[in-house]
């Protein structure tokens, strides 16, 4: 158990819908990362937050947004969902901005 | 832009054999991580390599870092079936506060 908690573990929804994925980092970790893992594109970095502020942005679509709250938990919002958004979404946390990442169990999103 | 390339991407080997996975990266970095992922599961941290010449070992796995060559290796000794998984290296982009992952190496160890 890494100490990083993600909910929900599984989510099935339809195209055009909107979902929110939630992540609670390890106790004491200030940095939160979001990654998307699909079969054909490997592990793609989406976005990073540190202590509530956005620190780095990767290949995150405009339909996706994220934020980190004062209690340090983070949410990833995915809207206008498409079939291609089906993937495993991982949250990871670290104590510093470039420290060792600890990954949650992931949220598996299926868009039908 | 930092590029991280792993080689090979797929590796099938027999139990008892030795093999090495390579991780090359394109720009300066002094921090590299290795992770393991079982199918459908989370990523588990294996090694943190923080300086040139760093070598770490855990059981049948040994990782090393050569920052001058921009190369890290993950060596598997006398492989056993339980080591079957996908292995990722990840490199910190100096000054950019960003961690970039390689494509992953899917390792299958056959009895």
Interface residues (C-beta under 8 A of the other chain):
Chain A: X2 X33 X35 X42 X43 X45 X48 X50 X55 X56 X58 X88 X90 X92 X97 X98 X100 X101 X102 X103 X104 X105 X106 X108
Chain B: X31 X33 X35 X40 X41 X42 X43 X44 X45 X48 X88 X90 X92 X96 X97 X98 X99 X100 X101 X103 X104
